[in-house]
Every structure is written in structure tokens, then in C-alpha cells.
Amino acid sequence: TAPGPRSYTTLRDEAVKLFNSLQQLESERDPVPLMQGVLQTCLDLPPLVDEIYCQLVKQTTEPPAPGGQGDLHYWQLLTCMSCTFLPSLPVLRFLHFHLDRTENRFPASEMAKYACFIREALGKTKGRECVPSLEEILVLMQRQEMICTVHCPGAPACSVAISSHTTAEEVAQELVSRLGLSQSPNLFALYEQSRRREQPVGSATLLADVLTRFE
């Protein structure tokens, strides 16, 4: 199931817990659930978003083993953060400086590739209703897109590549073009179907949020 409501203590205590989680992340063999937990806490407690961004910048500055597994785990969580939350303007400026510095110091490295991906993501992120699903975190760790299967009435199912920023309207427009329906006077929309209900997906809804709800 997708992450649900949690009970929290004070912001200070939760910040300490997140710091401990980040320390654990460095040596975690399967970092995905831990990353999702950090993201969920930030979604539930927005004042901690800036704190986590600053901690991740600190952890990826002068790491003991640049490009090592622990260092890349921090970059991967920073990638997930950039596709989910925007920091405050001062932290955003600090983050961009860090990304530029990393690309200049380690050109063509994995860290530089993450820095480039993060910069592009920050230009598109507007905020999420849900944290990334486990599947989305896995593809973000590889800087790739997800493949979403859409079932179309009277036509075969279509596979569509989506990013963390792809809206339902963009996918609907792509499917209309693929199916040769661009000149049709009808309106087209995506529907979300579960065992209990079927409902239209709002045009501005991020498909990644829909997939998290399914998870």
C-alpha cells in the first residue's frame, strides 16, 4: 500500500530522526524504502523540506569516496527530492551553486549526471500530492522514465513513457495523436479505475501521483 498517515512528534525530533535516516542511507543495501520514508515525512511536514535539502548538500560536499555507493545514495535521494519538492528560494540558490560546483569538479562523472538531471527537474517541479512510488524511485535512481500502460476502448493497450512531471492531459494528447484521432470533435480524457470505482483523472494531475495511489 502507499504510505499512509503517520503520527509525528515535534519538528525538532522529526528532524533528528531524518538526520539519522540519512546516516543509515549511506550503507543501506536496499535504500528505496528508506528514501520513500524520508520523502513521506517531508510531504507531511513541509518545514523539513529545506532541512533535508541542506543535509543532502552537506553530505554530497567533499564526500570521503566521491562517486562511491554511499555518495550516490545521497545523490539519488536528492534526485527524488528535486522531483517532489521545491525548496525555499535561498536554499534553491544554494542548491544550484552546489550542482554547478559538482559538475565543474567532476565532469562526466555519475555525480555530474545527477546534478544535471536535478537542475532540469527543479525547473519543472511544482509540488506533488503523493510521494514517488517505489517504482518511480527506482527509475529516478537510474535517471530514467517510467512506462505507463493505458487501456484504450476499441484499441490495444498503449505504453507511454512518463516522467515525474507528465500530466494526464499530455498523455491523453499523445494517445489521441497515436490513434489518429487528432481531427475528432470528441473530447478525450484518462480514467482511473479500481475495484470500487472509476473516475476521470484531472487534466493537470501528475500521472506519477496516480501510480503511487495504485501502489
C-alpha positions as CSV (number, residue, x, y, z in Angstrom):
1,T,0.0,0.0,0.0
2,A,1.1,3.6,-0.5
3,P,2.4,5.4,2.5
4,G,-0.4,6.4,4.8
5,P,-0.9,9.0,7.6
6,R,1.7,8.9,10.3
7,S,1.9,10.3,13.8
8,Y,4.7,12.8,14.4
9,T,6.3,14.4,17.4
10,T,7.9,17.8,17.3
11,L,9.6,19.2,14.2
12,R,12.9,19.1,16.1
13,D,12.5,15.5,17.0
14,E,11.5,14.6,13.4
15,A,14.5,16.5,12.0
16,V,16.8,14.4,14.3
17,K,15.1,11.2,13.0
18,L,15.6,12.3,9.4
19,F,19.2,13.0,10.1
20,N,19.6,9.5,11.5
21,S,17.9,8.1,8.4
22,L,20.3,9.9,6.2
23,Q,23.2,8.5,8.1
24,Q,21.7,5.0,7.7
25,L,21.1,5.6,4.0
26,E,24.9,5.6,3.2
27,S,25.3,1.9,4.0
28,E,21.7,0.7,3.2
29,R,21.7,-2.2,0.8
30,D,18.1,-1.5,-0.3
31,P,17.8,2.3,0.0
32,V,14.4,2.6,-1.7
33,P,12.0,2.1,1.3
34,L,14.2,4.4,3.4
35,M,14.1,7.1,0.7
36,Q,10.3,6.8,0.4
37,G,10.1,7.2,4.2
38,V,12.1,10.4,4.1
39,L,10.0,11.8,1.3
40,Q,6.8,11.0,3.1
41,T,7.9,12.8,6.2
42,C,8.8,15.8,4.1
43,L,5.4,15.7,2.4
44,D,3.6,15.5,5.8
45,L,5.9,18.1,7.4
46,P,6.8,20.7,4.8
47,P,9.0,22.8,7.1
48,L,11.5,19.9,7.0
49,V,12.0,20.1,3.2
50,D,14.7,22.8,3.4
51,E,16.4,20.9,6.2
52,I,16.7,17.7,4.1
53,Y,17.9,19.7,1.1
54,C,20.6,21.3,3.2
55,Q,21.6,18.0,4.8
56,L,21.9,16.3,1.4
57,V,24.0,19.2,0.0
58,K,26.3,18.8,3.1
59,Q,26.5,15.0,2.6
60,T,27.4,15.3,-1.1
61,T,30.1,18.0,-0.5
62,E,33.6,16.7,0.0
63,P,32.4,13.1,0.5
64,P,35.0,10.5,1.7
65,A,34.6,8.5,-1.5
66,P,33.2,10.7,-4.4
67,G,31.1,8.5,-6.6
68,G,31.0,5.6,-4.2
69,Q,27.8,3.7,-3.3
70,G,27.1,5.8,-0.2
71,D,27.7,9.1,-2.0
72,L,25.5,8.0,-4.9
73,H,22.7,7.1,-2.5
74,Y,22.6,10.7,-1.3
75,W,22.6,11.9,-4.9
76,Q,19.7,9.5,-5.7
77,L,17.7,10.8,-2.8
78,L,18.5,14.4,-3.8
79,T,17.2,13.4,-7.3
80,C,13.9,12.2,-5.8
81,M,13.6,15.3,-3.7
82,S,14.0,17.5,-6.7
83,C,11.1,15.7,-8.5
84,T,8.8,16.1,-5.5
85,F,9.5,19.4,-3.6
86,L,10.8,22.8,-4.3
87,P,12.9,24.3,-1.6
88,S,12.7,27.9,-0.5
89,L,14.4,30.5,-2.7
90,P,17.6,30.9,-0.6
91,V,18.0,27.1,-0.4
92,L,17.3,26.7,-4.1
93,R,20.1,29.2,-4.9
94,F,22.5,27.3,-2.6
95,L,21.5,24.0,-4.3
96,H,22.1,25.4,-7.8
97,F,25.5,26.6,-6.6
98,H,26.2,23.1,-5.3
99,L,25.1,21.5,-8.6
100,D,27.3,23.8,-10.7
101,R,30.3,23.2,-8.4
102,T,29.8,19.4,-8.7
103,E,29.6,19.5,-12.5
104,N,32.7,21.6,-12.7
105,R,34.8,19.5,-10.2
106,F,33.7,16.1,-11.5
107,P,32.8,16.4,-15.2
108,A,31.3,13.3,-16.9
109,S,31.0,11.6,-13.5
110,E,27.8,10.0,-12.1
111,M,27.5,12.9,-9.7
112,A,27.7,15.4,-12.5
113,K,25.0,13.4,-14.4
114,Y,22.7,13.5,-11.3
115,A,23.4,17.2,-10.9
116,C,22.3,17.9,-14.4
117,F,19.2,15.8,-14.0
118,I,18.3,17.5,-10.7
119,R,18.7,21.0,-12.3
120,E,16.3,20.1,-15.1
121,A,13.8,18.6,-12.6
122,L,13.8,21.7,-10.4
123,G,12.7,23.7,-13.4
124,K,9.6,21.5,-13.8
125,T,8.6,20.6,-10.3
126,K,5.5,22.3,-8.9
127,G,4.7,20.1,-5.9
128,R,3.2,16.6,-5.6
129,E,0.1,15.2,-4.0
130,C,1.9,11.9,-3.2
131,V,5.5,10.9,-2.8
132,P,7.1,8.9,-5.6
133,S,6.1,5.2,-5.7
134,L,8.7,2.5,-5.1
135,E,8.8,2.0,-8.9
136,E,9.3,5.7,-9.6
137,I,12.1,5.9,-7.0
138,L,13.8,3.0,-8.8
139,V,13.7,4.7,-12.2
140,L,14.7,8.1,-10.8
141,M,17.8,6.4,-9.3
142,Q,18.7,5.5,-12.8
143,R,17.6,8.9,-14.2
144,Q,15.1,7.2,-16.5
145,E,11.4,7.4,-17.3
146,M,8.6,5.1,-16.2
147,I,6.5,3.1,-18.6
148,C,2.8,3.6,-18.1
149,T,0.2,1.3,-19.7
150,V,-3.0,2.9,-20.8
151,H,-6.0,0.8,-21.9
152,C,-7.9,2.4,-24.8
153,P,-11.5,1.4,-25.7
154,G,-11.5,-0.4,-29.1
155,A,-7.7,-0.3,-29.4
156,P,-4.8,-2.2,-28.0
157,A,-3.3,-1.1,-24.7
158,C,-0.7,1.7,-25.3
159,S,2.6,2.0,-23.4
160,V,3.6,5.6,-22.7
161,A,6.9,6.8,-21.2
162,I,6.3,9.4,-18.5
163,S,8.4,11.4,-16.1
164,S,7.6,12.7,-12.6
165,H,6.2,15.8,-14.3
166,T,4.0,14.3,-17.0
167,T,0.3,15.4,-16.7
168,A,-2.8,13.4,-17.7
169,E,-3.5,15.9,-20.4
170,E,-0.1,15.4,-22.0
171,V,-0.6,11.6,-22.1
172,A,-4.2,12.0,-23.5
173,Q,-2.9,14.3,-26.3
174,E,-0.1,11.8,-27.1
175,L,-2.6,8.9,-27.3
176,V,-5.0,10.9,-29.5
177,S,-2.1,11.6,-31.9
178,R,-1.1,7.9,-31.9
179,L,-4.6,6.7,-32.6
180,G,-5.1,9.1,-35.4
181,L,-7.9,11.0,-33.7
182,S,-6.5,14.5,-33.8
183,Q,-9.3,15.7,-36.1
184,S,-12.1,14.1,-34.0
185,P,-14.6,16.5,-32.5
186,N,-14.8,14.4,-29.3
187,L,-13.1,15.2,-26.1
188,F,-10.7,12.6,-24.6
189,A,-9.6,12.1,-21.0
190,L,-7.9,9.5,-18.9
191,Y,-9.8,7.4,-16.3
192,E,-8.5,5.9,-13.1
193,Q,-10.2,2.5,-12.4
194,S,-10.0,0.4,-9.3
195,R,-12.1,-2.4,-7.9
196,R,-14.5,0.0,-6.3
197,R,-14.8,2.9,-8.6
198,E,-13.9,4.6,-11.9
199,Q,-13.2,8.3,-12.1
200,P,-11.7,10.8,-14.6
201,V,-8.2,12.0,-14.0
202,G,-7.9,15.7,-13.9
203,S,-6.0,17.2,-16.9
204,A,-3.4,18.8,-14.7
205,T,-2.9,15.7,-12.5
206,L,0.5,14.2,-12.5
207,L,0.4,10.6,-13.7
208,A,3.1,9.7,-11.2
209,D,0.8,10.6,-8.3
210,V,-1.9,8.3,-9.8
211,L,0.6,5.4,-10.0
212,T,1.6,6.0,-6.3
213,R,-2.1,5.7,-5.3
214,F,-2.3,2.4,-7.2
215,E,0.8,1.2,-5.4
